[in-house]
Amino acid sequence: MKRSELLKLLKEHGCKIVGHGSNHDRVYSPINGETFPLWRHSKDMKKGTVEAILKQAGIK
């Protein structure tokens, strides 16, 4: 899954980008009230990485 597709899915669940680092953005999830890193580069992400991000967001 590309970053843009994952970001679109996160935004559909109410997540917002709240900060920027050198390689990652910080994303806030209103579902669980926590922030987590999201890789900024547009390469395809591995399935396990996508699942871990969705778990951190409280979506899975």
SEFIZA-3560 file (N, C-alpha, C; in Angstrom, 3 decimals):
REM SEFIZA-3560
<numar><xx>0.852</xx><yy>-1.166</yy><zz>0.000</zz><atom>N</atom></numar>
<numar><xx>0.000</xx><yy>0.000</yy><zz>0.000</zz><atom>CA</atom></numar>
<numar><xx>0.897</xx><yy>1.228</yy><zz>0.000</zz><atom>C</atom></numar>
<numar><xx>0.528</xx><yy>2.209</yy><zz>-0.798</zz><atom>N</atom></numar>
<numar><xx>1.293</xx><yy>3.450</yy><zz>-0.837</zz><atom>CA</atom></numar>
<numar><xx>0.899</xx><yy>4.336</yy><zz>0.336</zz><atom>C</atom></numar>
<numar><xx>1.786</xx><yy>5.246</yy><zz>0.680</zz><atom>N</atom></numar>
<numar><xx>1.548</xx><yy>6.160</yy><zz>1.795</zz><atom>CA</atom></numar>
<numar><xx>0.288</xx><yy>6.972</yy><zz>1.578</zz><atom>C</atom></numar>
<numar><xx>0.059</xx><yy>7.429</yy><zz>0.353</zz><atom>N</atom></numar>
<numar><xx>-1.111</xx><yy>8.257</yy><zz>0.064</zz><atom>CA</atom></numar>
<numar><xx>-2.408</xx><yy>7.487</yy><zz>0.313</zz><atom>C</atom></numar>
<numar><xx>-2.427</xx><yy>6.205</yy><zz>-0.032</zz><atom>N</atom></numar>
<numar><xx>-3.608</xx><yy>5.375</yy><zz>0.201</zz><atom>CA</atom></numar>
<numar><xx>-3.837</xx><yy>5.167</yy><zz>1.694</zz><atom>C</atom></numar>
<numar><xx>-2.757</xx><yy>4.928</yy><zz>2.427</zz><atom>N</atom></numar>
<numar><xx>-2.855</xx><yy>4.724</yy><zz>3.870</zz><atom>CA</atom></numar>
<numar><xx>-3.297</xx><yy>6.009</yy><zz>4.559</zz><atom>C</atom></numar>
<numar><xx>-2.747</xx><yy>7.146</yy><zz>4.141</zz><atom>N</atom></numar>
<numar><xx>-3.120</xx><yy>8.420</yy><zz>4.734</zz><atom>CA</atom></numar>
<numar><xx>-4.598</xx><yy>8.726</yy><zz>4.481</zz><atom>C</atom></numar>
<numar><xx>-5.086</xx><yy>8.391</yy><zz>3.295</zz><atom>N</atom></numar>
<numar><xx>-6.506</xx><yy>8.590</yy><zz>2.977</zz><atom>CA</atom></numar>
<numar><xx>-7.378</xx><yy>7.742</yy><zz>3.906</zz><atom>C</atom></numar>
<numar><xx>-6.985</xx><yy>6.493</yy><zz>4.137</zz><atom>N</atom></numar>
<numar><xx>-7.718</xx><yy>5.604</yy><zz>5.031</zz><atom>CA</atom></numar>
<numar><xx>-7.704</xx><yy>6.136</yy><zz>6.461</zz><atom>C</atom></numar>
<numar><xx>-6.556</xx><yy>6.611</yy><zz>6.907</zz><atom>N</atom></numar>
<numar><xx>-6.448</xx><yy>7.172</yy><zz>8.253</zz><atom>CA</atom></numar>
<numar><xx>-7.336</xx><yy>8.404</yy><zz>8.411</zz><atom>C</atom></numar>
<numar><xx>-7.343</xx><yy>9.272</yy><zz>7.395</zz><atom>N</atom></numar>
<numar><xx>-8.163</xx><yy>10.482</yy><zz>7.457</zz><atom>CA</atom></numar>
<numar><xx>-9.655</xx><yy>10.149</yy><zz>7.469</zz><atom>C</atom></numar>
<numar><xx>-10.054</xx><yy>9.080</yy><zz>6.796</zz><atom>N</atom></numar>
<numar><xx>-11.454</xx><yy>8.643</yy><zz>6.815</zz><atom>CA</atom></numar>
<numar><xx>-11.891</xx><yy>8.256</yy><zz>8.225</zz><atom>C</atom></numar>
<numar><xx>-10.933</xx><yy>7.852</yy><zz>9.058</zz><atom>N</atom></numar>
<numar><xx>-11.211</xx><yy>7.470</yy><zz>10.443</zz><atom>CA</atom></numar>
<numar><xx>-10.939</xx><yy>8.622</yy><zz>11.414</zz><atom>C</atom></numar>
<numar><xx>-10.706</xx><yy>9.819</yy><zz>10.888</zz><atom>N</atom></numar>
<numar><xx>-10.550</xx><yy>10.999</yy><zz>11.724</zz><atom>CA</atom></numar>
<numar><xx>-9.134</xx><yy>11.343</yy><zz>12.141</zz><atom>C</atom></numar>
<numar><xx>-8.138</xx><yy>10.616</yy><zz>11.662</zz><atom>N</atom></numar>
<numar><xx>-6.749</xx><yy>10.899</yy><zz>12.033</zz><atom>CA</atom></numar>
<numar><xx>-6.255</xx><yy>12.163</yy><zz>11.341</zz><atom>C</atom></numar>
<numar><xx>-5.340</xx><yy>12.878</yy><zz>12.016</zz><atom>N</atom></numar>
<numar><xx>-4.788</xx><yy>14.129</yy><zz>11.490</zz><atom>CA</atom></numar>
<numar><xx>-3.282</xx><yy>14.158</yy><zz>11.677</zz><atom>C</atom></numar>
<numar><xx>-2.580</xx><yy>14.767</yy><zz>10.729</zz><atom>N</atom></numar>
<numar><xx>-1.137</xx><yy>14.984</yy><zz>10.869</zz><atom>CA</atom></numar>
<numar><xx>-0.948</xx><yy>16.153</yy><zz>11.821</zz><atom>C</atom></numar>
<numar><xx>-0.167</xx><yy>15.935</yy><zz>12.889</zz><atom>N</atom></numar>
<numar><xx>0.023</xx><yy>16.972</yy><zz>13.901</zz><atom>CA</atom></numar>
<numar><xx>1.466</xx><yy>17.460</yy><zz>14.002</zz><atom>C</atom></numar>
<numar><xx>2.390</xx><yy>16.815</yy><zz>13.309</zz><atom>N</atom></numar>
<numar><xx>3.787</xx><yy>17.229</yy><zz>13.376</zz><atom>CA</atom></numar>
<numar><xx>4.597</xx><yy>16.619</yy><zz>12.259</zz><atom>C</atom></numar>
<numar><xx>5.766</xx><yy>17.218</yy><zz>12.018</zz><atom>N</atom></numar>
<numar><xx>6.643</xx><yy>16.751</yy><zz>10.947</zz><atom>CA</atom></numar>
<numar><xx>8.048</xx><yy>16.570</yy><zz>11.491</zz><atom>C</atom></numar>
<numar><xx>8.646</xx><yy>15.428</yy><zz>11.168</zz><atom>N</atom></numar>
<numar><xx>10.038</xx><yy>15.174</yy><zz>11.505</zz><atom>CA</atom></numar>
<numar><xx>10.846</xx><yy>15.152</yy><zz>10.228</zz><atom>C</atom></numar>
<numar><xx>12.069</xx><yy>14.677</yy><zz>10.293</zz><atom>N</atom></numar>
<numar><xx>12.900</xx><yy>14.658</yy><zz>9.094</zz><atom>CA</atom></numar>
<numar><xx>12.465</xx><yy>13.570</yy><zz>8.109</zz><atom>C</atom></numar>
<numar><xx>12.035</xx><yy>12.417</yy><zz>8.610</zz><atom>N</atom></numar>
<numar><xx>11.618</xx><yy>11.320</yy><zz>7.737</zz><atom>CA</atom></numar>
<numar><xx>10.187</xx><yy>10.861</yy><zz>7.990</zz><atom>C</atom></numar>
<numar><xx>9.596</xx><yy>11.283</yy><zz>9.084</zz><atom>N</atom></numar>
<numar><xx>8.262</xx><yy>10.818</yy><zz>9.456</zz><atom>CA</atom></numar>
<numar><xx>7.360</xx><yy>12.000</yy><zz>9.812</zz><atom>C</atom></numar>
<numar><xx>6.058</xx><yy>11.767</yy><zz>9.662</zz><atom>N</atom></numar>
<numar><xx>5.061</xx><yy>12.708</yy><zz>10.162</zz><atom>CA</atom></numar>
<numar><xx>4.475</xx><yy>12.095</yy><zz>11.425</zz><atom>C</atom></numar>
<numar><xx>4.005</xx><yy>12.937</yy><zz>12.345</zz><atom>N</atom></numar>
<numar><xx>3.316</xx><yy>12.464</yy><zz>13.548</zz><atom>CA</atom></numar>
<numar><xx>1.830</xx><yy>12.569</yy><zz>13.270</zz><atom>C</atom></numar>
<numar><xx>1.111</xx><yy>11.475</yy><zz>13.492</zz><atom>N</atom></numar>
<numar><xx>-0.320</xx><yy>11.412</yy><zz>13.216</zz><atom>CA</atom></numar>
<numar><xx>-1.058</xx><yy>11.185</yy><zz>14.520</zz><atom>C</atom></numar>
<numar><xx>-2.139</xx><yy>11.944</yy><zz>14.729</zz><atom>N</atom></numar>
<numar><xx>-2.977</xx><yy>11.806</yy><zz>15.924</zz><atom>CA</atom></numar>
<numar><xx>-4.221</xx><yy>11.011</yy><zz>15.568</zz><atom>C</atom></numar>
<numar><xx>-4.549</xx><yy>10.030</yy><zz>16.407</zz><atom>N</atom></numar>
<numar><xx>-5.754</xx><yy>9.228</yy><zz>16.231</zz><atom>CA</atom></numar>
<numar><xx>-6.764</xx><yy>9.574</yy><zz>17.314</zz><atom>C</atom></numar>
<numar><xx>-7.949</xx><yy>10.076</yy><zz>16.937</zz><atom>N</atom></numar>
<numar><xx>-8.976</xx><yy>10.373</yy><zz>17.933</zz><atom>CA</atom></numar>
<numar><xx>-9.625</xx><yy>9.108</yy><zz>18.500</zz><atom>C</atom></numar>
<numar><xx>-9.405</xx><yy>7.985</yy><zz>17.854</zz><atom>N</atom></numar>
<numar><xx>-9.988</xx><yy>6.724</yy><zz>18.307</zz><atom>CA</atom></numar>
<numar><xx>-9.400</xx><yy>6.312</yy><zz>19.644</zz><atom>C</atom></numar>
<numar><xx>-8.065</xx><yy>6.385</yy><zz>19.759</zz><atom>N</atom></numar>
<numar><xx>-7.423</xx><yy>5.990</yy><zz>21.011</zz><atom>CA</atom></numar>
<numar><xx>-6.677</xx><yy>7.145</yy><zz>21.684</zz><atom>C</atom></numar>
<numar><xx>-6.690</xx><yy>8.327</yy><zz>21.070</zz><atom>N</atom></numar>
<numar><xx>-6.082</xx><yy>9.512</yy><zz>21.671</zz><atom>CA</atom></numar>
<numar><xx>-4.568</xx><yy>9.517</yy><zz>21.678</zz><atom>C</atom></numar>
<numar><xx>-3.942</xx><yy>8.758</yy><zz>20.803</zz><atom>N</atom></numar>
<numar><xx>-2.481</xx><yy>8.671</yy><zz>20.778</zz><atom>CA</atom></numar>
<numar><xx>-1.928</xx><yy>9.157</yy><zz>19.446</zz><atom>C</atom></numar>
<numar><xx>-0.632</xx><yy>9.477</yy><zz>19.438</zz><atom>N</atom></numar>
<numar><xx>0.057</xx><yy>9.828</yy><zz>18.204</zz><atom>CA</atom></numar>
<numar><xx>1.014</xx><yy>8.703</yy><zz>17.837</zz><atom>C</atom></numar>
<numar><xx>1.307</xx><yy>8.611</yy><zz>16.550</zz><atom>N</atom></numar>
<numar><xx>2.206</xx><yy>7.571</yy><zz>16.055</zz><atom>CA</atom></numar>
<numar><xx>2.917</xx><yy>8.096</yy><zz>14.818</zz><atom>C</atom></numar>
<numar><xx>4.092</xx><yy>7.527</yy><zz>14.479</zz><atom>N</atom></numar>
<numar><xx>4.837</xx><yy>7.995</yy><zz>13.305</zz><atom>CA</atom></numar>
<numar><xx>4.298</xx><yy>7.388</yy><zz>12.016</zz><atom>C</atom></numar>
<numar><xx>4.374</xx><yy>8.162</yy><zz>10.946</zz><atom>N</atom></numar>
<numar><xx>4.010</xx><yy>7.683</yy><zz>9.612</zz><atom>CA</atom></numar>
<numar><xx>5.126</xx><yy>8.082</yy><zz>8.665</zz><atom>C</atom></numar>
<numar><xx>5.721</xx><yy>7.092</yy><zz>8.019</zz><atom>N</atom></numar>
<numar><xx>6.830</xx><yy>7.293</yy><zz>7.098</zz><atom>CA</atom></numar>
<numar><xx>6.415</xx><yy>8.248</yy><zz>5.998</zz><atom>C</atom></numar>
<numar><xx>7.239</xx><yy>9.245</yy><zz>5.674</zz><atom>N</atom></numar>
<numar><xx>6.869</xx><yy>10.272</yy><zz>4.723</zz><atom>CA</atom></numar>
<numar><xx>7.122</xx><yy>9.887</yy><zz>3.269</zz><atom>C</atom></numar>
<numar><xx>7.947</xx><yy>8.914</yy><zz>2.975</zz><atom>N</atom></numar>
<numar><xx>8.302</xx><yy>8.579</yy><zz>1.604</zz><atom>CA</atom></numar>
<numar><xx>7.170</xx><yy>7.820</yy><zz>0.911</zz><atom>C</atom></numar>
<numar><xx>7.101</xx><yy>7.945</yy><zz>-0.407</zz><atom>N</atom></numar>
<numar><xx>5.955</xx><yy>7.428</yy><zz>-1.151</zz><atom>CA</atom></numar>
<numar><xx>6.119</xx><yy>5.993</yy><zz>-1.656</zz><atom>C</atom></numar>
<numar><xx>7.168</xx><yy>5.310</yy><zz>-1.271</zz><atom>N</atom></numar>
<numar><xx>7.349</xx><yy>3.923</yy><zz>-1.705</zz><atom>CA</atom></numar>
<numar><xx>6.275</xx><yy>3.038</yy><zz>-1.090</zz><atom>C</atom></numar>
<numar><xx>6.071</xx><yy>1.870</yy><zz>-1.697</zz><atom>N</atom></numar>
<numar><xx>5.107</xx><yy>0.934</yy><zz>-1.141</zz><atom>CA</atom></numar>
<numar><xx>5.572</xx><yy>0.458</yy><zz>0.230</zz><atom>C</atom></numar>
<numar><xx>4.630</xx><yy>0.397</yy><zz>1.167</zz><atom>N</atom></numar>
<numar><xx>4.936</xx><yy>-0.088</yy><zz>2.510</zz><atom>CA</atom></numar>
<numar><xx>4.607</xx><yy>-1.568</yy><zz>2.591</zz><atom>C</atom></numar>
<numar><xx>5.374</xx><yy>-2.277</yy><zz>3.389</zz><atom>N</atom></numar>
<numar><xx>5.130</xx><yy>-3.703</yy><zz>3.575</zz><atom>CA</atom></numar>
<numar><xx>3.831</xx><yy>-3.912</yy><zz>4.328</zz><atom>C</atom></numar>
<numar><xx>3.209</xx><yy>-5.065</yy><zz>4.098</zz><atom>N</atom></numar>
<numar><xx>1.916</xx><yy>-5.385</yy><zz>4.708</zz><atom>CA</atom></numar>
<numar><xx>1.984</xx><yy>-5.304</yy><zz>6.234</zz><atom>C</atom></numar>
<numar><xx>3.040</xx><yy>-5.810</yy><zz>6.820</zz><atom>N</atom></numar>
<numar><xx>3.193</xx><yy>-5.793</yy><zz>8.273</zz><atom>CA</atom></numar>
<numar><xx>3.297</xx><yy>-4.386</yy><zz>8.824</zz><atom>C</atom></numar>
<numar><xx>3.959</xx><yy>-3.501</yy><zz>8.078</zz><atom>N</atom></numar>
<numar><xx>4.085</xx><yy>-2.105</yy><zz>8.493</zz><atom>CA</atom></numar>
<numar><xx>2.725</xx><yy>-1.422</yy><zz>8.481</zz><atom>C</atom></numar>
<numar><xx>1.958</xx><yy>-1.660</yy><zz>7.416</zz><atom>N</atom></numar>
<numar><xx>0.622</xx><yy>-1.069</yy><zz>7.305</zz><atom>CA</atom></numar>
<numar><xx>-0.272</xx><yy>-1.568</yy><zz>8.440</zz><atom>C</atom></numar>
<numar><xx>-0.229</xx><yy>-2.858</yy><zz>8.720</zz><atom>N</atom></numar>
<numar><xx>-1.042</xx><yy>-3.420</yy><zz>9.798</zz><atom>CA</atom></numar>
<numar><xx>-0.649</xx><yy>-2.844</yy><zz>11.147</zz><atom>C</atom></numar>
<numar><xx>0.646</xx><yy>-2.630</yy><zz>11.374</zz><atom>N</atom></numar>
<numar><xx>1.114</xx><yy>-2.058</yy><zz>12.640</zz><atom>CA</atom></numar>
<numar><xx>0.627</xx><yy>-0.611</yy><zz>12.789</zz><atom>C</atom></numar>
<numar><xx>0.647</xx><yy>0.151</yy><zz>11.707</zz><atom>N</atom></numar>
<numar><xx>0.178</xx><yy>1.534</yy><zz>11.758</zz><atom>CA</atom></numar>
<numar><xx>-1.318</xx><yy>1.574</yy><zz>12.036</zz><atom>C</atom></numar>
<numar><xx>-2.082</xx><yy>0.697</yy><zz>11.391</zz><atom>N</atom></numar>
<numar><xx>-3.530</xx><yy>0.652</yy><zz>11.613</zz><atom>CA</atom></numar>
<numar><xx>-3.831</xx><yy>0.235</yy><zz>13.058</zz><atom>C</atom></numar>
<numar><xx>-3.014</xx><yy>-0.648</yy><zz>13.611</zz><atom>N</atom></numar>
<numar><xx>-3.203</xx><yy>-1.066</yy><zz>15.004</zz><atom>CA</atom></numar>
<numar><xx>-2.900</xx><yy>0.109</yy><zz>15.951</zz><atom>C</atom></numar>
<numar><xx>-1.830</xx><yy>0.854</yy><zz>15.662</zz><atom>N</atom></numar>
<numar><xx>-1.489</xx><yy>2.009</yy><zz>16.491</zz><atom>CA</atom></numar>
<numar><xx>-2.577</xx><yy>3.074</yy><zz>16.429</zz><atom>C</atom></numar>
<numar><xx>-3.262</xx><yy>3.161</yy><zz>15.278</zz><atom>N</atom></numar>
<numar><xx>-4.319</xx><yy>4.142</yy><zz>15.090</zz><atom>CA</atom></numar>
<numar><xx>-5.632</xx><yy>3.686</yy><zz>15.745</zz><atom>C</atom></numar>
<numar><xx>-5.694</xx><yy>2.411</yy><zz>16.136</zz><atom>N</atom></numar>
<numar><xx>-6.908</xx><yy>1.893</yy><zz>16.748</zz><atom>CA</atom></numar>
<numar><xx>-7.949</xx><yy>1.451</yy><zz>15.737</zz><atom>C</atom></numar>
<numar><xx>-7.548</xx><yy>1.305</yy><zz>14.487</zz><atom>N</atom></numar>
<numar><xx>-8.481</xx><yy>0.909</yy><zz>13.431</zz><atom>CA</atom></numar>
<numar><xx>-8.609</xx><yy>-0.603</yy><zz>13.351</zz><atom>C</atom></numar>
<numar><xx>-7.545</xx><yy>-1.329</yy><zz>13.609</zz><atom>N</atom></numar>
<numar><xx>-7.591</xx><yy>-2.803</yy><zz>13.596</zz><atom>CA</atom></numar>
<numar><xx>-7.372</xx><yy>-3.334</yy><zz>14.966</zz><atom>C</atom></numar>
//
